[in-house]
Structures are given as structure tokens and as C-alpha cells.
Amino acid sequence: MRRWIYIALLICLAIATDPLAHSADLERGKLLHDNHCRMCHDSVAYKRSSAAATDYALVRAQVVRWQSNTGLRWSEEDVDNVTAYLAQTYYKLTQPTK
């Protein structure tokens, strides 16, 4: 019985630490951005020299801030998806592994 518990724990640990298991859905991030953010933010907003977001954590903080300010109430997954989309598309930042 213990053996099966250890095997199950190892499988869960492998899934939980797999960076691909936590990768963001860039297509969903793009859709959310285009539907909810694009009306105020065109691509020029992300290319200013005084960008508010200079690393991945700051991009995420801005996504959290604005989705909250606009009352969108996105899930953590949606915030991650939009953050990953913006970071990769506009800021050329890589998604950190969890």
C-alpha cells in the first residue's frame, strides 16, 4: 500500500513541477487583451520609453491592477494568460518557470 502512495506522490510532484503544465495560454491571453484592453491600449501604449512594466512581475502587477480597476474579475489563470501574452508580444520578456 505504501508503495502505491509513494508512486502517486511522485507522479503528482512531477506534474506540479513540470513547467509545461503551468504554461500560459497565449491565444486566450490575446483574446482577453483584444476584447477588454485594446480599446484603450493599442500597441503604442506598450512601446513608450517610460513603460510602467520593466520585468515580468511588473507586467503582471499592471494586468492585476487594470483588470481590477475595470471590474473584470479575471481568474488567476486569465491574469497569467494576459500577462504572458503581453510580456512575450510587446515587452519581449520570457515567462518565468514556477
C-alpha positions in Angstrom: 0.0 0.0 0.0 2.8 2.4 0.9 4.4 1.8 -2.5 1.3 3.0 -4.3 1.2 6.1 -2.2 4.8 6.9 -3.0 4.2 6.3 -6.7 1.1 8.6 -6.6 3.1 11.3 -4.8 5.9 11.1 -7.3 3.5 11.5 -10.2 1.8 14.5 -8.5 5.2 16.1 -7.8 6.3 15.5 -11.4 3.1 17.2 -12.7 3.3 20.0 -10.3 6.9 20.9 -11.1 6.6 20.5 -14.8 7.0 24.0 -16.3 4.8 23.0 -19.3 2.0 22.1 -17.0 1.9 25.7 -15.9 2.5 27.4 -19.3 0.1 30.2 -20.1 -2.4 30.0 -23.0 -1.2 32.8 -25.2 -4.2 32.6 -27.5 -6.6 33.1 -24.6 -4.4 36.0 -23.3 -4.6 37.6 -26.8 -8.4 37.2 -26.9 -8.9 38.7 -23.4 -6.5 41.5 -24.2 -8.1 42.3 -27.6 -11.6 42.2 -26.1 -11.0 44.1 -22.9 -7.8 46.2 -23.2 -7.3 47.1 -26.8 -10.0 49.8 -26.7 -7.7 51.9 -24.5 -4.3 50.3 -25.3 -3.1 50.0 -28.8 0.4 48.7 -29.5 1.9 52.2 -29.0 1.0 52.1 -25.3 3.4 49.3 -24.8 6.3 50.9 -26.6 6.7 54.1 -24.6 10.1 54.8 -23.2 8.6 55.3 -19.7 6.9 51.9 -19.6 5.4 51.1 -16.1 6.3 47.4 -16.6 10.0 46.7 -17.0 10.0 43.0 -15.9 7.6 40.1 -15.8 6.4 40.7 -12.3 5.6 44.3 -13.1 3.7 43.4 -16.2 1.6 41.0 -14.1 1.1 43.7 -11.5 -0.2 46.1 -14.2 -2.6 43.4 -15.5 -3.9 42.7 -12.0 -4.3 46.4 -11.4 -6.2 47.2 -14.5 -8.4 44.1 -14.6 -9.4 45.1 -11.0 -9.9 48.8 -11.8 -12.2 47.9 -14.7 -14.1 45.3 -12.7 -13.3 42.3 -14.9 -12.7 39.9 -12.0 -10.4 37.6 -14.1 -9.2 34.3 -12.6 -5.6 33.8 -11.8 -5.3 31.8 -14.9 -6.7 34.6 -17.1 -4.3 37.1 -15.4 -1.4 34.7 -16.2 -2.6 34.3 -19.8 -2.8 38.0 -20.4 0.5 38.7 -18.6 2.3 36.0 -20.7 0.8 37.4 -23.9 1.8 41.0 -23.2 5.2 40.0 -21.9 6.1 37.9 -24.9 4.4 40.1 -27.6 5.2 43.6 -26.5 7.9 43.5 -23.9 9.9 40.5 -25.3 10.1 39.0 -21.8 10.2 35.3 -21.1 7.7 33.7 -18.7 9.5 32.6 -15.6 9.2 29.0 -14.6 7.2 28.2 -11.5 
